[in-house]
Amino acid sequence: MTDTSHLPLSASHWGAFRAEVAEGKVVKIHPFEHDPRPSRMNEAWPEMLDAPLRVTQPVVRQGWLDGDGGAARGDDTYVEVSWDEALDLVAGEIGRVRETHGNAALFGGSYGWSSAGRLHHARTLVRRFFGAIGGFVDQETNYSYGAAMAFLPRIVGQGMIGSSVTSLASIKAECDIFLAFGGLPAKNWEIQSGGVGEHVYDSFMGGATGGPRCINISPYRKDVEDRFGAEWLPVRPNSDAALMMALTQVIVAEGKADTDFLARYTSGHEGYLAYLAGESDGVAKTPEWAAELTGIEAARIRKLARDLPGKRVMVAANWSLQRARHGEQPYWAAIALASVLGQVGLPGGGFAFGYGSSNAMGNPNYRTPLFGLPTLGNPTGQSIPCARVSDMLLNPGAEYRYDGETRTYPEVKLVYWAGGNPFHHHQDLNRLREAFRQPETIIVNEGYWTATARHADIVLPTTVTLERDDIGGASRDRYMLAMHKLVEPNAGARDDYAIFADLAERLGQGEAFTEGKRPADWLAQTWGKISDTLAARGINPPSFEEFWAQGYLKMPKPAEDYVMLADFRADPEAHPLHTPSGKIELYSAQAAAEPGQTGHPVWLDPEEWLGAATAEAPLHLLSPQPARKLHGQMDFSAPSREGKVQDRECLQINPADAAARGIAEGDALRVFNARGACLAIAKFDDGVMPGVVLLPTGATYDPDGALDRNSNPNVLTRDIGSSELGQGCAAQSCLVQVERYPEPLPPLRVTRPPQIKTRKTA
C-alpha cells in the first residue's frame, strides 16, 4: 500500500481523506490511513470542485430587478453583478426591511450540513451575523429528529438522540436481543456531522455467528444487511407503536413486568398499563389487536413478547420512526417497553434512538472537544420549528401550538439562506415553491446551483470545504481532524465568513461580527480552547502547528463503555432525571395538556398509511436517506449517477405490486398523489413488503407545474407537523399511486445552471 501520510488531510461528512494536488487542482483522493472502512463518496471531490453547476459569480434575478414580486422565482434568468454591487444590494435590502418592518421580518435559514468544519459552520455564521445586527427569526429543532427534540425532554429529561446512547461495545458484550425498529441501514453509517475519522459502526454486530440476536423490525428487509444474519419482522409503516404496545401488554398480562423498576424509576405507569389492558377505552392492546394494524400475525407477536423477559434487551428505534404523524408515540412506547422489562440503565439494555441513523452513534464516548464561533444571541427571541417554514411564509399572523406554547407566525419580508437546501429537506415542495414566492426578497449563499439557489433573488457564490482551512470531528469519533485548504476558491467564490463580515461592516456592525479577527485568528483561538479542555482532563495536547502538520489528533479511548442512564439506575435519588418527577414519565401532565395527547403512550391513527389506503393512493411511500450522496449534495457526481437510470432514481417496489400495475423492471414510472408527481425507474425488490415503495431523497427538484421532472419524493410528502407538541416533519406518512410513464422522459433542466446574462453597460 502506498504511503500517503505526507499528503495534506481534509474531511467531509463522509470521512477524512488525503489529497494529491497538482497545478492548483485536486487530482486524486486517498482514504485516511486510519479509517478501516472509508467511504468512496470523497472520490467525487475532484469533479465537484470545478463542476458545471458551481455558482461562479454573484447574480441577481431579472424578475426581482423588474419588480415582479417573486412571481418567476425558480424559472427566471439571472444578471451577473460585481461583488461590491451584490453586497450593496443585500445590505440595502436588509437595512430597508429592518427600518420598515423591524428585525422580526428577517428570517435566517441554514441546516448545518454544508461543511464538516466547525469554524465555517454556516448555521453558526448565520446566527452570529443576525445577532450582530439586532436579531431575526431563527429555526429550532431539525428535520432528522425534530419531534423527539421537543418531546423527549418531557419524558426522560433530555433529548436522548446524540452522543448519550449506550456504547455498541456494551451491546456486543451484554445484549441478548437487539430490537431494531426501523433497522440499522448501513448506508447511514458512512456519514457524520463534523466528519468521520474511522468508520467502525458494524463491528458490534458480528454476523450470524456473533453479537446479539438482532431483529430487524421494518418494512424493508435490507434495513439490516443480509451479512449480519438478522431476523426480519416486516411491519406496516407507522404501526411500530402498536407493536410495542402489544409486546408490553403480553409481558404485563403474563406477570413478567419488572414491577420494582416501574415503582422506583417511573412515574404514572399505572395509567399506561390500564390503557394496555383496555380499562380506559375498552380495547385491550393484545397481539390480535396489533395484528390488524401491523400486518404481523398475532402468534408471532406473542412469541416475541415471551422471548424478552429474563433477557438483556435493547429497544432501539431509528430516527425515521418519529418522522411521521404522531411520531412521538413510538419513541414513548419504546421507553415504556424497556421500562416494563426493567432494562433501562443496564449495560447492553434499555432504549436508544438513532443507532443506524448516523455514524458514531454508540461509539466510545471520546468527548472530542470541538468549538466554533460563538453566537451572539437573538435579540428578537423569535424562532419557528424548522419544518414549519412554508406555514410561516404562507400564514403570517396565524397562531400555532409548539412545545407547550401558543405562538404566532411572524410576517417575514426577507429570507436569507446559507448552508442549506430546504428544497431537499422540506415536504410538499410544490407548496414550498408557493411559499418561497411570498417574501419581498430571498438571498442565498451557495456554492452550487441547488433548487434553493434557483428560487433566490440574489445568489452569492461560496467556497466549499476543500477551499478553506478548518477543524472537524465529532464528540464520539476518535479523531480530531485538520481540514486543510487544498485549492484556491473556484472563480469568484468567497467564504461565508467573509461575506457576512462585509455585510456586517456595511450595516455598521463589522466589529461586532468579526471582533477584529480573521478566520486564521479564530482557528488559533479555537485550538486554544480545545487545548485547555484537553489539559483539564490530563491530556497533553500538541501545539497548533504540530496538530496542523500531523493532520489529526487521536483521542485516548475511555476507560469504560458508556451506558445511558447508568447513574440514574444506580441511584435515582442522587441522579434524578430533569423531569417534573425526576423519573421516567410514563404519564406526563405536560404532554396531556396538549391537543390530541392523552398523557401516556397511545395508538393514534397516522391518517396517511396502509390502514387508510384508497384506490387513488394505495401504496405507502417511504423516502429514506440516499446511499450515494448526503441529502442532495453531490447529486450529479459520478458515484451518484452510477445508481441512476436515465438520470432518474430507482423506485424499489415489490414484484407483486409491480405486476398488478403492468410494470416491468426498468420501466419509467410516474409516482403521484393529490399533492404532486415525480418520475422514477422501477426496481424490483422482494425485500420491500407488499403495499410499500421506497424512493430515496436527494434528487434535485426540477418542477414543471405539479410534476417534478426528477425523482424527488418530497413533492409527494405531506407538509404537516408530527403533532402540535413536536411539530417535526411527517414525511414517512405518505400514500401514493404508481403507474408506467409511457412517454420519453423529459430532459432535466437542473443539470445545468440557469441562464445568466451580463449586464449591459452604457
C-alpha positions in Angstrom: 0.0 0.0 0.0 1.3 3.4 -1.0 2.2 5.7 2.0 0.0 8.8 1.7 0.5 10.2 5.2 2.6 13.1 3.8 -0.3 14.4 1.8 -2.5 17.2 3.3 -5.5 16.0 5.2 -9.1 17.3 4.9 -12.5 15.9 5.8 -16.1 15.9 4.8 -19.2 14.4 6.4 -18.2 11.1 4.6 -14.9 11.0 6.4 -11.3 12.1 6.5 -9.1 11.8 3.4 -5.8 12.9 2.0 -5.4 14.7 -1.4 -3.0 14.8 -4.2 -2.8 18.4 -5.6 -1.1 19.3 -8.8 -1.1 22.7 -10.6 -3.8 24.1 -8.3 -6.1 21.1 -8.8 -7.1 18.2 -6.6 -6.2 15.3 -8.9 -6.8 12.3 -6.6 -8.3 11.5 -3.2 -6.8 8.9 -0.8 -8.6 7.4 2.2 -7.4 8.4 5.7 -4.8 5.8 6.6 -6.5 5.1 10.0 -10.0 4.6 8.6 -10.8 0.8 8.3 -13.9 1.3 6.1 -13.6 4.6 4.2 -16.5 5.9 2.1 -15.9 6.2 -1.6 -18.1 9.3 -1.8 -15.0 11.5 -1.2 -13.6 10.3 -4.5 -16.1 12.7 -6.2 -14.3 15.8 -4.9 -12.0 16.4 -7.9 -15.0 16.6 -10.3 -17.2 18.5 -7.9 -14.7 21.4 -7.2 -15.0 22.5 -10.8 -18.4 21.1 -11.7 -20.5 23.0 -14.2 -23.1 23.6 -11.5 -20.8 25.7 -9.4 -22.1 29.2 -8.8 -19.2 31.3 -10.2 -20.2 34.9 -9.7 -22.8 37.0 -7.8 -26.1 37.2 -9.7 -29.4 38.9 -9.3 -32.7 37.6 -10.6 -34.0 39.6 -13.6 -37.6 39.5 -12.3 -36.6 40.9 -8.9 -34.8 43.8 -10.7 -38.0 44.3 -12.7 -40.2 44.2 -9.6 -42.2 41.0 -10.3 -43.0 40.3 -6.6 -41.4 36.9 -6.7 -43.6 35.5 -9.5 -40.8 34.0 -11.5 -38.7 32.6 -8.7 -37.5 29.2 -9.8 -38.0 29.9 -13.5 -36.1 33.1 -14.2 -32.9 34.3 -15.7 -30.1 36.0 -13.7 -27.9 39.0 -14.2 -24.3 38.9 -13.3 -23.1 41.7 -11.0 -19.9 42.6 -9.2 -19.3 41.6 -5.6 -19.5 45.2 -4.4 -22.8 45.7 -6.2 -24.2 42.4 -4.8 -23.1 43.2 -1.2 -24.5 46.7 -1.5 -27.9 45.3 -2.7 -28.0 42.7 0.1 -27.1 45.2 2.8 -29.5 47.7 1.4 -32.4 45.2 1.4 -31.6 44.0 5.0 -31.4 47.7 6.1 -34.6 48.6 4.4 -36.5 45.7 5.9 -35.1 46.4 9.4 -36.1 50.1 9.3 -39.5 49.5 7.8 -40.7 46.3 9.5 -38.2 45.5 12.2 -35.7 42.7 12.7 -38.6 40.2 13.2 -39.3 40.5 9.4 -35.8 38.9 8.7 -35.6 35.1 8.5 -32.3 33.4 8.6 -32.2 29.8 7.4 -29.5 27.2 7.5 -29.1 23.5 8.2 -25.5 23.0 9.2 -24.5 20.2 6.7 -22.7 22.4 4.2 -19.3 21.7 5.8 -17.9 19.3 8.4 -15.7 22.2 9.7 -16.7 23.9 13.0 -15.4 27.4 12.0 -17.0 27.6 8.6 -20.3 26.2 10.0 -22.9 28.1 8.1 -25.7 27.9 10.7 -23.4 29.4 13.3 -22.3 32.1 11.0 -26.0 33.0 10.1 -26.8 33.3 13.8 -23.8 35.3 14.6 -24.4 37.7 11.7 -28.0 38.3 12.5 -27.2 38.5 16.2 -24.7 41.3 15.5 -27.3 43.4 13.6 -30.2 43.1 16.1 -31.7 39.7 15.6 -34.0 37.8 13.3 -36.4 34.8 13.1 -34.4 31.7 13.7 -35.1 28.0 13.3 -35.1 25.4 16.0 -35.0 21.6 16.0 -34.4 19.8 12.7 -35.8 17.5 10.1 -33.9 14.4 11.3 -35.4 14.1 14.8 -37.3 17.3 15.4 -40.4 15.7 17.0 -38.2 13.9 19.6 -36.2 17.1 20.4 -39.4 18.8 21.6 -40.9 15.7 23.2 -38.3 13.5 24.9 -37.1 16.1 27.4 -40.6 15.9 29.0 -40.4 12.1 29.3 -36.7 11.4 30.2 -35.3 14.9 30.8 -33.0 15.1 27.8 -33.1 14.6 24.0 -31.5 11.1 24.1 -30.6 11.5 20.5 -26.9 12.3 20.1 -23.8 11.2 22.0 -25.7 9.8 25.0 -26.7 6.4 23.6 -25.2 3.3 25.1 -22.0 2.2 23.5 -22.1 -0.6 20.9 -19.2 -2.4 22.7 -21.6 -2.7 25.7 -24.3 -4.1 23.4 -21.9 -6.6 21.8 -20.8 -7.8 25.3 -24.1 -7.8 27.2 -27.1 -7.6 24.9 -29.1 -10.8 24.2 -31.8 -9.3 21.9 -31.5 -6.2 19.9 -34.9 -4.9 18.7 -34.0 -2.7 15.7 -37.2 -0.8 15.0 -36.6 0.9 11.6 -33.5 -1.3 11.1 -29.8 -0.4 11.0 -29.3 0.9 7.5 -25.6 0.5 6.6 -25.7 3.4 4.1 -26.2 5.8 7.0 -23.1 4.6 8.8 -20.9 6.4 6.3 -21.8 9.9 7.4 -21.4 12.0 10.5 -21.9 15.7 11.1 -18.5 17.1 11.8 -16.6 14.4 9.9 -15.5 10.8 10.5 -12.0 9.7 11.3 -12.8 6.0 11.4 -15.9 4.0 10.3 -16.3 1.2 12.8 -20.0 1.0 13.2 -20.7 -2.5 12.1 -18.1 -4.1 14.4 -20.6 -4.8 17.2 -22.9 -7.0 15.1 -20.6 -9.8 14.1 -22.8 -11.5 11.6 -24.9 -14.6 12.1 -22.4 -16.3 14.4 -21.7 -13.5 16.9 -23.2 -10.4 18.6 -26.8 -10.2 19.9 -29.8 -11.7 18.3 -30.9 -8.8 16.0 -34.5 -8.5 14.9 -35.0 -6.1 12.0 -38.5 -4.6 12.5 -39.0 -2.7 9.3 -41.0 -2.7 6.0 -37.6 -3.3 4.3 -35.6 -6.5 4.8 -32.3 -4.8 3.8 -32.6 -2.2 6.6 -30.3 -4.7 8.2 -27.9 -6.2 5.6 -28.1 -10.0 5.0 -24.5 -10.4 6.1 -25.5 -9.8 9.7 -27.9 -12.6 9.9 -30.8 -10.6 11.4 -34.3 -11.9 11.6 -36.8 -9.8 9.6 -40.1 -8.9 11.1 -41.9 -6.9 8.3 -44.2 -4.3 9.8 -46.5 -1.8 8.2 -45.0 1.7 8.2 -46.2 3.9 11.1 -47.5 1.0 13.1 -44.4 0.4 15.3 -46.1 1.9 18.4 -48.9 -0.6 18.1 -46.4 -3.5 18.0 -44.5 -2.1 21.0 -47.8 -1.8 23.0 -48.8 -5.4 22.2 -45.4 -6.7 23.3 -45.7 -4.7 26.5 -49.3 -5.9 27.1 -48.3 -9.6 26.9 -45.4 -9.1 29.3 -47.6 -7.3 31.8 -50.6 -9.7 31.4 -48.4 -12.7 31.9 -46.9 -11.3 35.1 -43.4 -10.8 33.7 -43.2 -7.0 34.2 -40.4 -5.7 36.4 -42.7 -4.0 38.9 -39.9 -3.0 41.2 -38.3 -1.0 38.4 -41.6 0.6 37.5 -42.2 1.7 41.1 -38.8 3.2 41.7 -37.8 4.6 38.3 -41.0 5.6 36.6 -43.9 7.9 37.2 -47.5 7.3 36.1 -47.1 3.8 34.8 -50.5 2.8 36.2 -52.5 4.7 33.7 -50.5 3.3 30.8 -50.8 -0.3 32.0 -54.6 0.3 32.4 -54.7 1.6 28.8 -52.9 -1.6 27.6 -55.4 -3.7 29.4 -58.3 -1.9 27.8 -59.6 -0.4 31.1 -59.6 3.1 29.8 -61.1 2.6 26.4 -62.5 -0.9 26.3 -59.8 -2.1 23.8 -57.1 -4.4 25.1 -53.8 -3.9 23.2 -53.3 -7.5 22.6 -51.4 -9.2 19.8 -54.7 -9.8 18.0 -55.4 -6.0 18.2 -51.9 -5.2 16.9 -52.1 -7.8 14.1 -54.8 -5.8 12.4 -52.6 -2.7 12.5 -49.1 -4.0 11.9 -49.8 -6.9 9.4 -47.8 -9.3 11.7 -49.5 -12.5 12.9 -50.7 -12.4 16.5 -48.9 -15.6 17.3 -45.6 -14.2 16.1 -46.1 -11.0 18.2 -46.9 -13.1 21.3 -43.9 -15.4 20.8 -41.6 -12.4 20.5 -43.1 -10.9 23.7 -42.5 -14.1 25.6 -38.8 -14.2 24.4 -38.0 -10.9 26.0 -38.4 -11.2 29.8 -35.2 -12.5 31.5 -33.0 -11.4 28.6 -30.9 -8.3 28.2 -32.9 -6.3 25.6 -32.1 -3.1 23.7 -35.2 -1.4 22.3 -33.7 0.7 19.6 -35.6 3.0 17.3 -34.3 4.7 14.2 -34.8 8.4 13.7 -37.1 7.7 10.8 -39.9 6.4 13.1 -40.6 9.8 14.5 -40.6 11.5 11.1 -44.3 10.6 10.8 -47.7 11.7 12.1 -47.8 11.1 15.8 -44.1 10.2 15.6 -43.6 10.9 19.3 -45.7 7.8 20.2 -43.4 5.0 19.1 -40.5 6.6 21.0 -42.6 6.9 24.1 -43.9 3.3 23.7 -40.2 2.1 23.3 -39.3 3.8 26.6 -42.3 2.1 28.2 -41.4 -1.3 26.8 -37.8 -1.0 28.1 -39.1 0.1 31.5 -41.6 -2.8 31.8 -38.6 -5.1 31.1 -36.6 -3.2 33.8 -33.7 -2.8 31.4 -33.0 1.0 31.5 -29.5 1.9 32.7 -28.1 -1.6 32.3 -25.1 -2.5 30.1 -26.4 -3.5 26.7 -30.0 -2.9 27.5 -32.7 -0.3 27.8 -33.8 2.0 25.0 -32.0 4.2 22.5 -32.8 6.3 19.4 -30.6 6.7 16.4 -28.4 3.6 16.1 -28.0 3.2 12.3 -29.2 6.8 11.6 -25.6 8.2 11.5 -22.1 7.2 12.1 -20.6 7.3 15.6 -24.0 6.6 17.3 -22.8 4.2 20.0 -19.0 4.7 19.5 -17.0 5.1 22.7 -17.7 8.5 24.3 -14.4 10.1 23.4 -15.8 13.6 24.3 -13.7 15.0 21.5 -13.8 18.8 22.2 -14.9 20.9 19.2 -15.7 24.6 19.2 -16.9 27.0 16.5 -17.5 30.7 16.5 -19.6 31.9 19.5 -23.1 33.1 18.6 -24.3 36.5 19.8 -27.8 35.6 20.9 -31.0 36.6 19.1 -32.5 39.9 20.5 -35.9 39.3 18.8 -36.2 35.9 20.7 -38.2 34.6 17.7 -37.9 31.2 16.1 -40.0 28.5 14.4 -39.7 24.7 14.2 -37.6 24.2 11.1 -40.2 22.0 9.4 -42.8 24.8 9.6 -41.2 27.2 7.1 -44.0 27.0 4.5 -46.6 27.6 7.2 -44.8 30.7 8.3 -44.4 32.2 4.9 -48.0 31.4 3.8 -49.8 32.2 7.1 -48.2 35.3 8.7 -50.0 36.2 11.9 -51.6 32.8 12.4 -51.4 31.0 15.7 -49.9 27.6 16.2 -49.0 25.2 19.0 -45.5 24.0 19.6 -43.5 22.8 22.6 -46.3 23.6 25.0 -46.8 27.2 23.8 -49.1 29.1 21.6 -47.0 31.1 19.2 -47.7 33.4 16.2 -46.0 33.2 12.9 -44.1 36.4 12.1 -44.6 38.3 8.8 -41.3 37.7 7.1 -40.3 40.1 4.3 -36.7 38.9 3.7 -35.3 35.3 3.7 -31.6 34.8 3.9 -30.4 31.2 3.5 -26.8 29.9 3.8 -25.6 26.4 4.0 -28.8 24.6 3.4 -31.3 23.4 0.8 -34.9 23.4 2.0 -36.0 22.2 -1.4 -34.3 18.9 -0.4 -35.4 18.6 3.2 -38.9 20.1 3.2 -42.2 18.3 2.5 -44.7 19.1 -0.3 -42.2 21.0 -2.4 -44.9 22.5 -4.6 -46.3 24.2 -1.5 -42.9 25.3 -0.5 -42.4 26.8 -4.0 -45.6 28.8 -3.5 -44.3 29.9 -0.1 -41.0 31.0 -1.5 -42.8 33.4 -3.8 -44.3 35.3 -0.8 -41.3 37.3 0.7 -40.1 40.5 -0.9 -36.5 39.3 -1.2 -34.7 36.0 -0.9 -30.9 35.8 -0.7 -28.9 32.6 -0.8 -25.2 31.9 -0.1 -24.4 28.8 -2.1 -21.6 27.0 -3.9 -23.8 25.1 -6.3 -27.0 25.7 -8.3 -29.3 23.9 -6.0 -33.1 24.2 -6.2 -33.0 26.7 -3.4 -30.5 28.9 -5.2 -32.7 28.8 -8.3 -35.5 30.2 -6.1 -33.4 33.1 -4.8 -33.4 36.8 -5.9 -29.7 37.3 -5.1 -27.2 34.4 -5.1 -23.7 34.8 -3.6 -21.2 32.2 -4.6 -19.5 30.5 -1.6 -16.4 28.3 -1.2 -16.7 24.6 -0.4 -14.9 22.5 2.2 -11.6 22.0 0.3 -11.2 25.7 -0.4 -10.8 26.8 3.2 -9.0 25.9 6.4 -11.0 24.4 9.3 -11.1 21.9 12.1 -13.6 18.9 12.1 -14.6 15.9 14.1 -17.3 14.6 16.3 -17.6 14.0 20.0 -17.8 10.2 19.6 -15.2 9.9 16.9 -11.6 9.1 17.9 -10.0 11.7 15.6 -10.0 15.5 15.6 -9.3 16.5 12.1 -7.3 19.3 10.5 -9.1 20.4 7.3 -6.5 21.9 5.1 -7.3 24.3 2.3 -6.3 22.3 -0.7 -7.1 24.7 -3.6 -8.0 28.3 -4.2 -11.7 29.2 -4.3 -13.5 28.4 -7.6 -13.9 31.5 -9.7 -15.5 34.3 -7.7 -16.4 32.3 -4.6 -15.9 33.7 -1.1 -16.2 32.2 2.4 -19.5 32.7 4.2 -17.4 34.3 7.0 -16.0 36.9 4.5 -19.5 37.6 3.1 -21.1 38.1 6.5 -18.1 40.3 7.6 -18.5 42.5 4.6 -22.3 42.8 5.1 -21.9 43.5 8.8 -19.5 46.3 8.0 -21.9 47.8 5.6 -24.6 47.7 8.3 -22.4 49.3 10.9 -21.7 46.1 12.9 -18.4 44.9 11.4 -16.6 44.9 14.7 -19.4 43.1 16.5 -19.3 40.3 13.9 -15.5 39.8 13.4 -14.1 41.2 16.7 -11.2 42.3 14.5 -10.3 38.7 13.8 -9.7 36.8 10.5 -10.6 33.1 10.2 -6.9 32.2 10.9 -7.2 34.1 14.2 -10.4 32.3 15.1 -8.8 28.9 14.3 -5.9 29.7 16.7 -8.4 30.8 19.4 -10.4 27.6 18.9 -7.3 25.5 19.3 -6.6 27.3 22.5 -10.0 26.3 23.9 -9.5 22.8 22.7 -6.1 22.6 24.3 -7.4 24.0 27.6 -10.2 21.4 27.6 -7.8 18.5 26.9 -5.3 19.7 29.5 -8.1 19.8 32.2 -8.7 16.1 31.5 -5.0 15.3 31.9 -4.3 15.0 28.2 -1.2 16.8 26.9 -2.3 18.5 23.6 0.2 19.3 20.8 0.7 22.8 19.6 -1.5 24.0 16.8 1.4 23.8 14.4 2.1 20.2 15.4 -1.6 19.3 15.0 -1.8 21.1 11.7 1.2 19.3 10.3 0.1 15.9 11.5 -3.4 16.4 10.3 -5.2 14.8 13.2 -5.2 14.3 16.9 -6.1 10.8 18.2 -8.2 10.8 21.4 -7.5 8.2 24.1 -10.1 5.5 24.5 -12.4 6.0 27.5 -11.7 3.6 30.4 -15.3 2.3 30.5 -18.0 1.6 28.0 -20.8 4.2 28.2 -24.2 3.1 29.4 -27.0 5.6 29.0 -28.8 6.4 32.4 -26.4 4.2 34.4 -26.1 6.8 37.1 -29.9 7.2 37.3 -30.2 3.4 37.5 -27.6 3.2 40.3 -29.2 5.9 42.4 -32.3 7.7 41.1 -32.4 10.0 44.1 -28.9 11.2 43.7 -29.1 11.4 39.9 -32.7 12.3 39.1 -33.8 13.0 35.6 -34.7 16.5 34.5 -38.4 15.8 34.5 -41.1 17.0 36.9 -41.0 13.7 38.9 -37.2 13.2 38.5 -38.2 9.8 36.9 -39.2 8.4 33.5 -42.6 9.9 32.8 -44.9 7.2 31.6 -47.6 9.7 32.3 -46.8 13.3 31.5 -49.1 16.1 32.6 -47.2 18.4 30.3 -48.0 16.2 27.3 -51.6 15.6 28.4 -52.2 19.4 28.3 -51.5 19.4 24.5 -54.2 18.9 21.8 -54.6 15.2 20.9 -52.4 13.9 23.7 -53.5 11.5 26.5 -50.6 11.9 28.8 -49.2 8.4 28.2 -48.2 6.4 25.1 -51.2 5.8 22.9 -52.1 4.5 19.5 -53.1 7.3 17.2 -54.1 6.8 13.6 -51.4 8.2 11.3 -54.0 9.3 8.8 -51.9 8.5 5.7 -50.8 4.9 6.0 -51.9 1.5 4.7 -54.7 1.4 7.2 -56.3 4.3 5.3 -55.2 3.3 1.7 -57.5 4.2 -1.1 -57.8 3.3 -4.8 -56.3 6.6 -5.7 -53.4 6.2 -3.3 -53.0 2.6 -2.3 -49.2 2.4 -1.7 -47.2 3.7 1.3 -44.2 5.7 0.2 -41.1 5.7 2.3 -38.3 8.2 1.5 -35.1 7.0 3.1 -31.8 8.8 3.0 -29.8 8.2 -0.2 -27.0 5.7 -0.4 -24.8 7.7 -2.9 -24.9 11.3 -1.6 -25.6 13.2 1.5 -29.1 14.7 1.4 -28.9 16.4 -2.0 -25.2 17.0 -2.0 -23.2 15.6 -4.9 -26.4 14.7 -6.7 -24.8 14.9 -10.1 -21.4 13.4 -9.2 -20.2 10.1 -10.8 -20.9 7.9 -7.7 -24.5 9.3 -7.6 -25.1 8.9 -11.3 -23.9 5.3 -11.2 -27.1 4.4 -9.3 -29.4 6.2 -11.6 -31.2 5.0 -14.8 -31.9 7.6 -17.5 -30.8 10.2 -14.9 -33.6 9.2 -12.5 -33.6 7.5 -9.2 -34.9 4.0 -8.8 -38.2 3.3 -7.0 -38.0 0.0 -5.1 -41.2 -2.0 -5.4 -42.3 -5.5 -4.6 -42.7 -7.6 -7.8 -46.3 -8.4 -6.9 -47.2 -4.7 -6.7 -45.5 -4.1 -10.0 -47.2 -7.0 -11.7 -50.6 -5.7 -10.5 -49.9 -2.5 -12.4 -48.3 -4.0 -15.5 -44.9 -2.6 -14.6 -41.7 -4.3 -15.8 -38.4 -3.8 -14.1 -36.6 -0.8 -15.7 -39.9 0.9 -16.7 -40.1 4.6 -16.3 -42.7 5.5 -13.7 -44.9 8.3 -12.6 -45.3 8.4 -8.8 -48.2 10.6 -7.8 -50.9 11.7 -5.4 -53.0 14.8 -5.0 -50.0 16.9 -4.0 -47.9 16.3 -7.0 -45.9 13.8 -9.0 -42.4 12.8 -9.9 -40.6 10.4 -12.2 -38.6 7.3 -11.3 -37.4 3.9 -12.7 -38.9 0.6 -11.5 -36.5 -1.6 -9.5 -37.9 -4.9 -8.2 -37.1 -5.9 -4.7 -38.8 -8.7 -2.8 -37.3 -7.3 0.4 -39.8 -4.5 0.2 -43.1 -5.7 1.9 -46.1 -5.6 -0.4 -48.0 -2.3 -0.3 -44.8 -0.3 0.3 -42.5 1.5 -2.2 -39.2 3.2 -1.5 -37.8 6.3 -3.2 -34.7 7.9 -1.7 -34.5 11.6 -1.1 -31.9 13.9 -2.7 -32.8 14.2 -6.3 -32.7 17.9 -7.3 -36.2 19.3 -7.6 -37.0 20.3 -11.2 -40.6 21.5 -11.3 -42.9 21.6 -14.4 -46.2 22.6 -12.9 -47.1 20.0 -10.2 -44.7 17.4 -11.8 -41.1 17.1 -10.8 -39.2 16.1 -13.9 -36.7 14.5 -11.5 -37.2 11.9 -8.7 -37.7 14.0 -5.5 -40.2 12.2 -3.2 -40.9 15.4 -1.3 -43.2 16.6 -4.0 -45.4 13.9 -2.6 -45.0 14.1 1.2 -47.4 15.9 3.4 -46.4 19.2 4.9 -47.9 18.8 8.4 -46.3 18.5 11.8 -45.8 15.3 13.7 -48.1 16.7 16.3 -48.9 20.1 17.9 -46.4 19.2 20.6 -43.3 18.2 18.5 -44.0 19.8 15.1 -41.4 17.6 13.5 -41.8 16.6 9.8 -44.1 13.8 8.9 -42.6 12.7 5.7 -42.9 9.0 6.3 -46.8 9.2 6.5 -47.5 9.3 2.7 -49.7 7.4 0.3 -49.2 7.3 -3.4 -50.1 5.6 -6.6 -47.5 4.3 -9.2 -48.0 3.8 -13.0 -46.0 3.4 -16.1 -44.9 6.6 -17.7 -45.5 5.9 -21.4 -43.7 8.9 -22.9 -40.0 9.6 -23.3 -38.6 11.0 -20.0 -38.3 14.8 -20.3 -34.8 16.3 -20.2 -33.7 17.7 -16.9 -33.2 21.4 -16.6 -31.3 21.2 -13.3 -28.2 19.5 -14.8 -27.0 22.9 -16.0 -27.0 26.4 -14.5 -29.9 28.8 -15.2 -29.4 31.4 -17.9 -27.1 34.1 -16.7 -26.7 37.4 -18.6 -24.0 40.0 -18.4 -25.5 43.4 -17.6 -25.3 45.9 -20.4 -23.2 49.0 -19.7 -23.7 52.4 -21.1 
